Amino acid sequence: MNILLQDKSLAEEVIPSLIDDNTNQLLTNIPSREKIKNVVFDLNIDGAFGPNVFGACSIQTYWDIVHKDVENVVLEFFTTS
């Protein structure tokens, strides 16, 4: 059975908003390339994103080579979701 919610205000009354507009703006701002680099270099160097993916240490070590690709992927995520 497929039920569509016709009155969105009902959902807003029942489900509390946990993030205010200011926080939402901070979370959805497109990050600068400098911010992306800072986040990458704050990652645990011993951590890996998945079993078949390069870890943070590899990305940090080869940043000069891969930074444009990493930055573009992050920026694409924020601009196209």
PDB file with SEQRES, HELIX, SHEET and CRYST1 records, atoms N, CA, C and O in Angstrom:
SEQRES   1 A   81  MET ASN ILE LEU LEU GLN ASP LYS SER LEU ALA GLU GLU          
SEQRES   2 A   81  VAL ILE PRO SER LEU ILE ASP ASP ASN THR ASN GLN LEU          
SEQRES   3 A   81  LEU THR ASN ILE PRO SER ARG GLU LYS ILE LYS ASN VAL          
SEQRES   4 A   81  VAL PHE ASP LEU ASN ILE ASP GLY ALA PHE GLY PRO ASN          
SEQRES   5 A   81  VAL PHE GLY ALA CYS SER ILE GLN THR TYR TRP ASP ILE          
SEQRES   6 A   81  VAL HIS LYS ASP VAL GLU ASN VAL VAL LEU GLU PHE PHE          
SEQRES   7 A   81  THR THR SER                                                  
HELIX    1 AA1 LYS A    8  VAL A   14  1                                   7    
HELIX    2 AA2 ASP A   21  THR A   28  1                                   8    
HELIX    3 AA3 ARG A   33  ASP A   42  1                                  10    
HELIX    4 AA4 ALA A   56  THR A   61  1                                   6    
HELIX    5 AA5 TRP A   63  THR A   80  1                                  18    
CRYST1    1.000    1.000    1.000  90.00  90.00  90.00 P 1           1          
ATOM      1  N   MET A   1       0.845  -1.165   0.000  1.00  0.00           N  
ATOM      2  CA  MET A   1       0.000   0.000   0.000  1.00  0.00           C  
ATOM      3  C   MET A   1       0.898   1.239   0.000  1.00  0.00           C  
ATOM      4  O   MET A   1       1.794   1.352   0.837  1.00  0.00           O  
ATOM      5  N   ASN A   2       0.673   2.138  -0.902  1.00  0.00           N  
ATOM      6  CA  ASN A   2       1.476   3.346  -1.033  1.00  0.00           C  
ATOM      7  C   ASN A   2       0.654   4.541  -0.549  1.00  0.00           C  
ATOM      8  O   ASN A   2      -0.355   4.896  -1.158  1.00  0.00           O  
ATOM      9  N   ILE A   3       1.088   5.149   0.535  1.00  0.00           N  
ATOM     10  CA  ILE A   3       0.374   6.292   1.094  1.00  0.00           C  
ATOM     11  C   ILE A   3       1.231   7.536   0.900  1.00  0.00           C  
ATOM     12  O   ILE A   3       2.394   7.566   1.302  1.00  0.00           O  
ATOM     13  N   LEU A   4       0.661   8.545   0.292  1.00  0.00           N  
ATOM     14  CA  LEU A   4       1.368   9.810   0.104  1.00  0.00           C  
ATOM     15  C   LEU A   4       0.931  10.787   1.178  1.00  0.00           C  
ATOM     16  O   LEU A   4      -0.256  10.903   1.483  1.00  0.00           O  
ATOM     17  N   LEU A   5       1.882  11.478   1.739  1.00  0.00           N  
ATOM     18  CA  LEU A   5       1.565  12.488   2.748  1.00  0.00           C  
ATOM     19  C   LEU A   5       1.147  13.758   2.027  1.00  0.00           C  
ATOM     20  O   LEU A   5       1.961  14.410   1.374  1.00  0.00           O  
ATOM     21  N   GLN A   6      -0.111  14.099   2.149  1.00  0.00           N  
ATOM     22  CA  GLN A   6      -0.640  15.267   1.461  1.00  0.00           C  
ATOM     23  C   GLN A   6      -0.349  16.555   2.211  1.00  0.00           C  
ATOM     24  O   GLN A   6      -0.144  17.600   1.592  1.00  0.00           O  
ATOM     25  N   ASP A   7      -0.329  16.494   3.518  1.00  0.00           N  
ATOM     26  CA  ASP A   7      -0.153  17.696   4.331  1.00  0.00           C  
ATOM     27  C   ASP A   7       1.212  17.641   5.006  1.00  0.00           C  
ATOM     28  O   ASP A   7       1.367  16.981   6.033  1.00  0.00           O  
ATOM     29  N   LYS A   8       2.203  18.329   4.439  1.00  0.00           N  
ATOM     30  CA  LYS A   8       3.566  18.298   4.978  1.00  0.00           C  
ATOM     31  C   LYS A   8       3.653  18.943   6.353  1.00  0.00           C  
ATOM     32  O   LYS A   8       4.558  18.626   7.125  1.00  0.00           O  
ATOM     33  N   SER A   9       2.733  19.838   6.670  1.00  0.00           N  
ATOM     34  CA  SER A   9       2.778  20.485   7.983  1.00  0.00           C  
ATOM     35  C   SER A   9       2.537  19.474   9.096  1.00  0.00           C  
ATOM     36  O   SER A   9       3.034  19.646  10.209  1.00  0.00           O  
ATOM     37  N   LEU A  10       1.772  18.414   8.803  1.00  0.00           N  
ATOM     38  CA  LEU A  10       1.550  17.361   9.799  1.00  0.00           C  
ATOM     39  C   LEU A  10       2.876  16.701  10.159  1.00  0.00           C  
ATOM     40  O   LEU A  10       3.154  16.466  11.335  1.00  0.00           O  
ATOM     41  N   ALA A  11       3.695  16.400   9.154  1.00  0.00           N  
ATOM     42  CA  ALA A  11       5.004  15.793   9.405  1.00  0.00           C  
ATOM     43  C   ALA A  11       5.885  16.732  10.209  1.00  0.00           C  
ATOM     44  O   ALA A  11       6.611  16.285  11.097  1.00  0.00           O  
ATOM     45  N   GLU A  12       5.836  18.016   9.916  1.00  0.00           N  
ATOM     46  CA  GLU A  12       6.645  18.987  10.643  1.00  0.00           C  
ATOM     47  C   GLU A  12       6.210  19.099  12.102  1.00  0.00           C  
ATOM     48  O   GLU A  12       7.030  19.386  12.974  1.00  0.00           O  
ATOM     49  N   GLU A  13       4.944  18.876  12.368  1.00  0.00           N  
ATOM     50  CA  GLU A  13       4.450  18.905  13.746  1.00  0.00           C  
ATOM     51  C   GLU A  13       4.876  17.664  14.516  1.00  0.00           C  
ATOM     52  O   GLU A  13       5.181  17.745  15.706  1.00  0.00           O  
ATOM     53  N   VAL A  14       4.899  16.521  13.849  1.00  0.00           N  
ATOM     54  CA  VAL A  14       5.173  15.242  14.506  1.00  0.00           C  
ATOM     55  C   VAL A  14       6.671  14.970  14.621  1.00  0.00           C  
ATOM     56  O   VAL A  14       7.126  14.426  15.627  1.00  0.00           O  
ATOM     57  N   ILE A  15       7.436  15.344  13.603  1.00  0.00           N  
ATOM     58  CA  ILE A  15       8.872  15.073  13.578  1.00  0.00           C  
ATOM     59  C   ILE A  15       9.614  16.359  13.933  1.00  0.00           C  
ATOM     60  O   ILE A  15       9.531  17.346  13.201  1.00  0.00           O  
ATOM     61  N   PRO A  16      10.331  16.352  15.044  1.00  0.00           N  
ATOM     62  CA  PRO A  16      11.018  17.587  15.455  1.00  0.00           C  
ATOM     63  C   PRO A  16      12.198  17.909  14.539  1.00  0.00           C  
ATOM     64  O   PRO A  16      12.849  17.009  14.009  1.00  0.00           O  
ATOM     65  N   SER A  17      12.460  19.181  14.364  1.00  0.00           N  
ATOM     66  CA  SER A  17      13.621  19.631  13.608  1.00  0.00           C  
ATOM     67  C   SER A  17      14.809  19.674  14.563  1.00  0.00           C  
ATOM     68  O   SER A  17      14.794  20.409  15.550  1.00  0.00           O  
ATOM     69  N   LEU A  18      15.827  18.892  14.267  1.00  0.00           N  
ATOM     70  CA  LEU A  18      16.987  18.807  15.150  1.00  0.00           C  
ATOM     71  C   LEU A  18      18.112  19.749  14.727  1.00  0.00           C  
ATOM     72  O   LEU A  18      19.038  20.006  15.497  1.00  0.00           O  
ATOM     73  N   ILE A  19      18.028  20.256  13.514  1.00  0.00           N  
ATOM     74  CA  ILE A  19      19.068  21.141  12.997  1.00  0.00           C  
ATOM     75  C   ILE A  19      18.422  22.466  12.624  1.00  0.00           C  
ATOM     76  O   ILE A  19      17.464  22.506  11.852  1.00  0.00           O  
ATOM     77  N   ASP A  20      18.956  23.554  13.182  1.00  0.00           N  
ATOM     78  CA  ASP A  20      18.402  24.864  12.845  1.00  0.00           C  
ATOM     79  C   ASP A  20      18.958  25.333  11.496  1.00  0.00           C  
ATOM     80  O   ASP A  20      19.874  24.720  10.949  1.00  0.00           O  
ATOM     81  N   ASP A  21      18.408  26.404  10.977  1.00  0.00           N  
ATOM     82  CA  ASP A  21      18.793  26.900   9.656  1.00  0.00           C  
ATOM     83  C   ASP A  21      20.272  27.270   9.567  1.00  0.00           C  
ATOM     84  O   ASP A  21      20.908  27.036   8.540  1.00  0.00           O  
ATOM     85  N   ASN A  22      20.822  27.846  10.634  1.00  0.00           N  
ATOM     86  CA  ASN A  22      22.245  28.230  10.627  1.00  0.00           C  
ATOM     87  C   ASN A  22      23.149  27.007  10.540  1.00  0.00           C  
ATOM     88  O   ASN A  22      24.109  26.989   9.769  1.00  0.00           O  
ATOM     89  N   THR A  23      22.836  25.982  11.338  1.00  0.00           N  
ATOM     90  CA  THR A  23      23.627  24.752  11.313  1.00  0.00           C  
ATOM     91  C   THR A  23      23.498  24.068   9.964  1.00  0.00           C  
ATOM     92  O   THR A  23      24.484  23.570   9.420  1.00  0.00           O  
ATOM     93  N   ASN A  24      22.299  24.041   9.427  1.00  0.00           N  
ATOM     94  CA  ASN A  24      22.088  23.443   8.114  1.00  0.00           C  
ATOM     95  C   ASN A  24      22.922  24.154   7.052  1.00  0.00           C  
ATOM     96  O   ASN A  24      23.493  23.509   6.173  1.00  0.00           O  
ATOM     97  N   GLN A  25      22.991  25.458   7.130  1.00  0.00           N  
ATOM     98  CA  GLN A  25      23.793  26.230   6.174  1.00  0.00           C  
ATOM     99  C   GLN A  25      25.272  25.856   6.284  1.00  0.00           C  
ATOM    100  O   GLN A  25      25.952  25.703   5.270  1.00  0.00           O  
ATOM    101  N   LEU A  26      25.767  25.709   7.513  1.00  0.00           N  
ATOM    102  CA  LEU A  26      27.170  25.326   7.714  1.00  0.00           C  
ATOM    103  C   LEU A  26      27.458  23.936   7.161  1.00  0.00           C  
ATOM    104  O   LEU A  26      28.521  23.694   6.589  1.00  0.00           O  
ATOM    105  N   LEU A  27      26.497  23.020   7.335  1.00  0.00           N  
ATOM    106  CA  LEU A  27      26.694  21.641   6.883  1.00  0.00           C  
ATOM    107  C   LEU A  27      26.607  21.486   5.373  1.00  0.00           C  
ATOM    108  O   LEU A  27      27.166  20.544   4.813  1.00  0.00           O  
ATOM    109  N   THR A  28      25.916  22.397   4.714  1.00  0.00           N  
ATOM    110  CA  THR A  28      25.716  22.262   3.274  1.00  0.00           C  
ATOM    111  C   THR A  28      26.537  23.239   2.440  1.00  0.00           C  
ATOM    112  O   THR A  28      26.448  23.220   1.212  1.00  0.00           O  
ATOM    113  N   ASN A  29      27.333  24.089   3.080  1.00  0.00           N  
ATOM    114  CA  ASN A  29      28.218  24.985   2.334  1.00  0.00           C  
ATOM    115  C   ASN A  29      29.199  24.167   1.516  1.00  0.00           C  
ATOM    116  O   ASN A  29      29.671  23.122   1.963  1.00  0.00           O  
ATOM    117  N   ILE A  30      29.503  24.636   0.331  1.00  0.00           N  
ATOM    118  CA  ILE A  30      30.499  23.971  -0.498  1.00  0.00           C  
ATOM    119  C   ILE A  30      31.872  24.259   0.103  1.00  0.00           C  
ATOM    120  O   ILE A  30      32.242  25.422   0.266  1.00  0.00           O  
ATOM    121  N   PRO A  31      32.634  23.210   0.437  1.00  0.00           N  
ATOM    122  CA  PRO A  31      33.924  23.431   1.086  1.00  0.00           C  
ATOM    123  C   PRO A  31      34.963  23.983   0.113  1.00  0.00           C  
ATOM    124  O   PRO A  31      34.913  23.718  -1.088  1.00  0.00           O  
ATOM    125  N   SER A  32      35.894  24.745   0.648  1.00  0.00           N  
ATOM    126  CA  SER A  32      37.008  25.245  -0.165  1.00  0.00           C  
ATOM    127  C   SER A  32      38.006  24.103  -0.381  1.00  0.00           C  
ATOM    128  O   SER A  32      37.990  23.097   0.329  1.00  0.00           O  
ATOM    129  N   ARG A  33      38.862  24.287  -1.368  1.00  0.00           N  
ATOM    130  CA  ARG A  33      39.895  23.275  -1.623  1.00  0.00           C  
ATOM    131  C   ARG A  33      40.835  23.149  -0.414  1.00  0.00           C  
ATOM    132  O   ARG A  33      41.323  22.062  -0.107  1.00  0.00           O  
ATOM    133  N   GLU A  34      41.076  24.261   0.253  1.00  0.00           N  
ATOM    134  CA  GLU A  34      41.920  24.243   1.465  1.00  0.00           C  
ATOM    135  C   GLU A  34      41.255  23.429   2.572  1.00  0.00           C  
ATOM    136  O   GLU A  34      41.925  22.665   3.267  1.00  0.00           O  
ATOM    137  N   LYS A  35      39.952  23.586   2.739  1.00  0.00           N  
ATOM    138  CA  LYS A  35      39.213  22.832   3.758  1.00  0.00           C  
ATOM    139  C   LYS A  35      39.256  21.336   3.447  1.00  0.00           C  
ATOM    140  O   LYS A  35      39.433  20.516   4.347  1.00  0.00           O  
ATOM    141  N   ILE A  36      39.095  20.987   2.179  1.00  0.00           N  
ATOM    142  CA  ILE A  36      39.165  19.575   1.778  1.00  0.00           C  
ATOM    143  C   ILE A  36      40.532  19.003   2.133  1.00  0.00           C  
ATOM    144  O   ILE A  36      40.627  17.908   2.686  1.00  0.00           O  
ATOM    145  N   LYS A  37      41.596  19.748   1.814  1.00  0.00           N  
ATOM    146  CA  LYS A  37      42.952  19.283   2.139  1.00  0.00           C  
ATOM    147  C   LYS A  37      43.112  19.116   3.646  1.00  0.00           C  
ATOM    148  O   LYS A  37      43.676  18.120   4.100  1.00  0.00           O  
ATOM    149  N   ASN A  38      42.627  20.069   4.418  1.00  0.00           N  
ATOM    150  CA  ASN A  38      42.739  19.976   5.878  1.00  0.00           C  
ATOM    151  C   ASN A  38      42.037  18.735   6.409  1.00  0.00           C  
ATOM    152  O   ASN A  38      42.558  18.059   7.297  1.00  0.00           O  
ATOM    153  N   VAL A  39      40.867  18.433   5.876  1.00  0.00           N  
ATOM    154  CA  VAL A  39      40.129  17.250   6.327  1.00  0.00           C  
ATOM    155  C   VAL A  39      40.895  15.975   5.963  1.00  0.00           C  
ATOM    156  O   VAL A  39      41.002  15.059   6.778  1.00  0.00           O  
ATOM    157  N   VAL A  40      41.424  15.920   4.743  1.00  0.00           N  
ATOM    158  CA  VAL A  40      42.187  14.737   4.325  1.00  0.00           C  
ATOM    159  C   VAL A  40      43.392  14.528   5.238  1.00  0.00           C  
ATOM    160  O   VAL A  40      43.695  13.395   5.612  1.00  0.00           O  
ATOM    161  N   PHE A  41      44.074  15.602   5.596  1.00  0.00           N  
ATOM    162  CA  PHE A  41      45.264  15.460   6.430  1.00  0.00           C  
ATOM    163  C   PHE A  41      44.939  15.284   7.908  1.00  0.00           C  
ATOM    164  O   PHE A  41      45.825  14.987   8.709  1.00  0.00           O  
ATOM    165  N   ASP A  42      43.677  15.466   8.271  1.00  0.00           N  
ATOM    166  CA  ASP A  42      43.237  15.162   9.643  1.00  0.00           C  
ATOM    167  C   ASP A  42      42.805  13.708   9.799  1.00  0.00           C  
ATOM    168  O   ASP A  42      42.578  13.251  10.919  1.00  0.00           O  
ATOM    169  N   LEU A  43      42.688  12.971   8.682  1.00  0.00           N  
ATOM    170  CA  LEU A  43      42.261  11.573   8.739  1.00  0.00           C  
ATOM    171  C   LEU A  43      43.339  10.708   9.393  1.00  0.00           C  
ATOM    172  O   LEU A  43      44.530  11.010   9.314  1.00  0.00           O  
ATOM    173  N   ASN A  44      42.908   9.650  10.027  1.00  0.00           N  
ATOM    174  CA  ASN A  44      43.806   8.663  10.621  1.00  0.00           C  
ATOM    175  C   ASN A  44      44.596   7.991   9.500  1.00  0.00           C  
ATOM    176  O   ASN A  44      44.004   7.399   8.598  1.00  0.00           O  
ATOM    177  N   ILE A  45      45.917   8.077   9.549  1.00  0.00           N  
ATOM    178  CA  ILE A  45      46.730   7.523   8.459  1.00  0.00           C  
ATOM    179  C   ILE A  45      46.658   6.001   8.389  1.00  0.00           C  
ATOM    180  O   ILE A  45      46.986   5.418   7.355  1.00  0.00           O  
ATOM    181  N   ASP A  46      46.240   5.355   9.459  1.00  0.00           N  
ATOM    182  CA  ASP A  46      46.139   3.902   9.456  1.00  0.00           C  
ATOM    183  C   ASP A  46      44.752   3.418   9.033  1.00  0.00           C  
ATOM    184  O   ASP A  46      44.526   2.217   8.888  1.00  0.00           O  
ATOM    185  N   GLY A  47      43.834   4.352   8.839  1.00  0.00           N  
ATOM    186  CA  GLY A  47      42.473   3.983   8.462  1.00  0.00           C  
ATOM    187  C   GLY A  47      42.338   3.799   6.960  1.00  0.00           C  
ATOM    188  O   GLY A  47      43.071   4.394   6.171  1.00  0.00           O  
ATOM    189  N   ALA A  48      41.388   2.966   6.588  1.00  0.00           N  
ATOM    190  CA  ALA A  48      41.089   2.754   5.169  1.00  0.00           C  
ATOM    191  C   ALA A  48      39.604   2.991   4.962  1.00  0.00           C  
ATOM    192  O   ALA A  48      38.799   2.744   5.860  1.00  0.00           O  
ATOM    193  N   PHE A  49      39.242   3.466   3.782  1.00  0.00           N  
ATOM    194  CA  PHE A  49      37.846   3.761   3.476  1.00  0.00           C  
ATOM    195  C   PHE A  49      37.063   2.498   3.164  1.00  0.00           C  
ATOM    196  O   PHE A  49      35.838   2.485   3.280  1.00  0.00           O  
ATOM    197  N   GLY A  50      37.744   1.450   2.774  1.00  0.00           N  
ATOM    198  CA  GLY A  50      37.110   0.180   2.441  1.00  0.00           C  
ATOM    199  C   GLY A  50      38.184  -0.818   2.066  1.00  0.00           C  
ATOM    200  O   GLY A  50      39.348  -0.443   1.924  1.00  0.00           O  
ATOM    201  N   PRO A  51      37.819  -2.085   1.901  1.00  0.00           N  
ATOM    202  CA  PRO A  51      38.835  -3.116   1.646  1.00  0.00           C  
ATOM    203  C   PRO A  51      39.562  -2.956   0.313  1.00  0.00           C  
ATOM    204  O   PRO A  51      40.697  -3.412   0.181  1.00  0.00           O  
ATOM    205  N   ASN A  52      38.943  -2.328  -0.665  1.00  0.00           N  
ATOM    206  CA  ASN A  52      39.555  -2.198  -1.987  1.00  0.00           C  
ATOM    207  C   ASN A  52      39.903  -0.752  -2.326  1.00  0.00           C  
ATOM    208  O   ASN A  52      39.982  -0.383  -3.498  1.00  0.00           O  
ATOM    209  N   VAL A  53      40.110   0.059  -1.297  1.00  0.00           N  
ATOM    210  CA  VAL A  53      40.332   1.487  -1.504  1.00  0.00           C  
ATOM    211  C   VAL A  53      41.625   1.895  -0.807  1.00  0.00           C  
ATOM    212  O   VAL A  53      41.991   1.329   0.223  1.00  0.00           O  
ATOM    213  N   PHE A  54      42.303   2.868  -1.371  1.00  0.00           N  
ATOM    214  CA  PHE A  54      43.519   3.382  -0.748  1.00  0.00           C  
ATOM    215  C   PHE A  54      43.188   4.047   0.576  1.00  0.00           C  
ATOM    216  O   PHE A  54      42.152   4.700   0.705  1.00  0.00           O  
ATOM    217  N   GLY A  55      44.049   3.889   1.545  1.00  0.00           N  
ATOM    218  CA  GLY A  55      43.855   4.505   2.850  1.00  0.00           C  
ATOM    219  C   GLY A  55      44.284   5.955   2.860  1.00  0.00           C  
ATOM    220  O   GLY A  55      44.833   6.472   1.887  1.00  0.00           O  
ATOM    221  N   ALA A  56      44.021   6.598   3.982  1.00  0.00           N  
ATOM    222  CA  ALA A  56      44.355   8.015   4.128  1.00  0.00           C  
ATOM    223  C   ALA A  56      45.857   8.254   3.955  1.00  0.00           C  
ATOM    224  O   ALA A  56      46.269   9.278   3.410  1.00  0.00           O  
ATOM    225  N   CYS A  57      46.657   7.317   4.414  1.00  0.00           N  
ATOM    226  CA  CYS A  57      48.120   7.478   4.300  1.00  0.00           C  
ATOM    227  C   CYS A  57      48.530   7.615   2.832  1.00  0.00           C  
ATOM    228  O   CYS A  57      49.366   8.454   2.495  1.00  0.00           O  
ATOM    229  N   SER A  58      47.949   6.803   1.971  1.00  0.00           N  
ATOM    230  CA  SER A  58      48.275   6.869   0.546  1.00  0.00           C  
ATOM    231  C   SER A  58      47.853   8.200  -0.052  1.00  0.00           C  
ATOM    232  O   SER A  58      48.598   8.815  -0.814  1.00  0.00           O  
ATOM    233  N   ILE A  59      46.650   8.638   0.300  1.00  0.00           N  
ATOM    234  CA  ILE A  59      46.158   9.902  -0.243  1.00  0.00           C  
ATOM    235  C   ILE A  59      47.018  11.063   0.249  1.00  0.00           C  
ATOM    236  O   ILE A  59      47.327  11.975  -0.518  1.00  0.00           O  
ATOM    237  N   GLN A  60      47.405  11.034   1.518  1.00  0.00           N  
ATOM    238  CA  GLN A  60      48.248  12.095   2.064  1.00  0.00           C  
ATOM    239  C   GLN A  60      49.636  12.076   1.415  1.00  0.00           C  
ATOM    240  O   GLN A  60      50.180  13.124   1.068  1.00  0.00           O  
ATOM    241  N   THR A  61      50.194  10.892   1.256  1.00  0.00           N  
ATOM    242  CA  THR A  61      51.534  10.759   0.685  1.00  0.00           C  
ATOM    243  C   THR A  61      51.584  11.259  -0.756  1.00  0.00           C  
ATOM    244  O   THR A  61      52.545  11.914  -1.161  1.00  0.00           O  
ATOM    245  N   TYR A  62      50.550  10.948  -1.522  1.00  0.00           N  
ATOM    246  CA  TYR A  62      50.534  11.300  -2.945  1.00  0.00           C  
ATOM    247  C   TYR A  62      49.608  12.482  -3.234  1.00  0.00           C  
ATOM    248  O   TYR A  62      49.090  12.621  -4.342  1.00  0.00           O  
ATOM    249  N   TRP A  63      49.408  13.326  -2.230  1.00  0.00           N  
ATOM    250  CA  TRP A  63      48.504  14.463  -2.366  1.00  0.00           C  
ATOM    251  C   TRP A  63      48.834  15.321  -3.592  1.00  0.00           C  
ATOM    252  O   TRP A  63      47.930  15.754  -4.307  1.00  0.00           O  
ATOM    253  N   ASP A  64      50.111  15.563  -3.833  1.00  0.00           N  
ATOM    254  CA  ASP A  64      50.502  16.399  -4.973  1.00  0.00           C  
ATOM    255  C   ASP A  64      50.019  15.826  -6.306  1.00  0.00           C  
ATOM    256  O   ASP A  64      49.801  16.567  -7.264  1.00  0.00           O  
ATOM    257  N   ILE A  65      49.855  14.515  -6.359  1.00  0.00           N  
ATOM    258  CA  ILE A  65      49.413  13.851  -7.584  1.00  0.00           C  
ATOM    259  C   ILE A  65      47.888  13.747  -7.643  1.00  0.00           C  
ATOM    260  O   ILE A  65      47.296  13.972  -8.698  1.00  0.00           O  
ATOM    261  N   VAL A  66      47.247  13.408  -6.517  1.00  0.00           N  
ATOM    262  CA  VAL A  66      45.811  13.073  -6.527  1.00  0.00           C  
ATOM    263  C   VAL A  66      44.894  14.199  -6.053  1.00  0.00           C  
ATOM    264  O   VAL A  66      43.673  14.055  -6.116  1.00  0.00           O  
ATOM    265  N   HIS A  67      45.448  15.311  -5.583  1.00  0.00           N  
ATOM    266  CA  HIS A  67      44.612  16.327  -4.940  1.00  0.00           C  
ATOM    267  C   HIS A  67      43.504  16.861  -5.842  1.00  0.00           C  
ATOM    268  O   HIS A  67      42.393  17.101  -5.368  1.00  0.00           O  
ATOM    269  N   LYS A  68      43.776  17.048  -7.112  1.00  0.00           N  
ATOM    270  CA  LYS A  68      42.731  17.584  -8.002  1.00  0.00           C  
ATOM    271  C   LYS A  68      41.558  16.610  -8.113  1.00  0.00           C  
ATOM    272  O   LYS A  68      40.400  17.027  -8.099  1.00  0.00           O  
ATOM    273  N   ASP A  69      41.858  15.319  -8.223  1.00  0.00           N  
ATOM    274  CA  ASP A  69      40.789  14.319  -8.306  1.00  0.00           C  
ATOM    275  C   ASP A  69      39.985  14.256  -7.010  1.00  0.00           C  
ATOM    276  O   ASP A  69      38.756  14.201  -7.042  1.00  0.00           O  
ATOM    277  N   VAL A  70      40.671  14.265  -5.882  1.00  0.00           N  
ATOM    278  CA  VAL A  70      39.984  14.220  -4.589  1.00  0.00           C  
ATOM    279  C   VAL A  70      39.109  15.456  -4.413  1.00  0.00           C  
ATOM    280  O   VAL A  70      37.946  15.347  -4.025  1.00  0.00           O  
ATOM    281  N   GLU A  71      39.654  16.607  -4.692  1.00  0.00           N  
ATOM    282  CA  GLU A  71      38.896  17.851  -4.561  1.00  0.00           C  
ATOM    283  C   GLU A  71      37.674  17.851  -5.484  1.00  0.00           C  
ATOM    284  O   GLU A  71      36.583  18.249  -5.074  1.00  0.00           O  
ATOM    285  N   ASN A  72      37.859  17.407  -6.722  1.00  0.00           N  
ATOM    286  CA  ASN A  72      36.752  17.382  -7.675  1.00  0.00           C  
ATOM    287  C   ASN A  72      35.629  16.436  -7.249  1.00  0.00           C  
ATOM    288  O   ASN A  72      34.453  16.750  -7.431  1.00  0.00           O  
ATOM    289  N   VAL A  73      35.984  15.292  -6.690  1.00  0.00           N  
ATOM    290  CA  VAL A  73      34.969  14.346  -6.216  1.00  0.00           C  
ATOM    291  C   VAL A  73      34.169  14.961  -5.068  1.00  0.00           C  
ATOM    292  O   VAL A  73      32.942  14.871  -5.043  1.00  0.00           O  
ATOM    293  N   VAL A  74      34.856  15.575  -4.136  1.00  0.00           N  
ATOM    294  CA  VAL A  74      34.171  16.199  -2.995  1.00  0.00           C  
ATOM    295  C   VAL A  74      33.292  17.347  -3.469  1.00  0.00           C  
ATOM    296  O   VAL A  74      32.141  17.454  -3.047  1.00  0.00           O  
ATOM    297  N   LEU A  75      33.806  18.191  -4.324  1.00  0.00           N  
ATOM    298  CA  LEU A  75      33.018  19.328  -4.817  1.00  0.00           C  
ATOM    299  C   LEU A  75      31.828  18.851  -5.652  1.00  0.00           C  
ATOM    300  O   LEU A  75      30.757  19.456  -5.594  1.00  0.00           O  
ATOM    301  N   GLU A  76      32.000  17.782  -6.422  1.00  0.00           N  
ATOM    302  CA  GLU A  76      30.875  17.235  -7.188  1.00  0.00           C  
ATOM    303  C   GLU A  76      29.782  16.737  -6.248  1.00  0.00           C  
ATOM    304  O   GLU A  76      28.596  16.946  -6.504  1.00  0.00           O  
ATOM    305  N   PHE A  77      30.177  16.082  -5.166  1.00  0.00           N  
ATOM    306  CA  PHE A  77      29.201  15.608  -4.189  1.00  0.00           C  
ATOM    307  C   PHE A  77      28.378  16.773  -3.657  1.00  0.00           C  
ATOM    308  O   PHE A  77      27.152  16.693  -3.593  1.00  0.00           O  
ATOM    309  N   PHE A  78      29.048  17.849  -3.279  1.00  0.00           N  
ATOM    310  CA  PHE A  78      28.334  18.989  -2.692  1.00  0.00           C  
ATOM    311  C   PHE A  78      27.495  19.756  -3.713  1.00  0.00           C  
ATOM    312  O   PHE A  78      26.506  20.387  -3.341  1.00  0.00           O  
ATOM    313  N   THR A  79      27.867  19.714  -4.983  1.00  0.00           N  
ATOM    314  CA  THR A  79      27.105  20.482  -5.970  1.00  0.00           C  
ATOM    315  C   THR A  79      26.019  19.664  -6.656  1.00  0.00           C  
ATOM    316  O   THR A  79      25.053  20.232  -7.166  1.00  0.00           O  
ATOM    317  N   THR A  80      26.155  18.350  -6.680  1.00  0.00           N  
ATOM    318  CA  THR A  80      25.135  17.532  -7.355  1.00  0.00           C  
ATOM    319  C   THR A  80      24.426  16.556  -6.438  1.00  0.00           C  
ATOM    320  O   THR A  80      23.385  16.006  -6.796  1.00  0.00           O  
ATOM    321  N   SER A  81      24.988  16.338  -5.250  1.00  0.00           N  
ATOM    322  CA  SER A  81      24.428  15.398  -4.265  1.00  0.00           C  
ATOM    323  C   SER A  81      24.242  14.020  -4.846  1.00  0.00           C  
ATOM    324  O   SER A  81      23.782  13.114  -4.152  1.00  0.00           O  
TER     325      SER A  81                                                      
END                                                                             
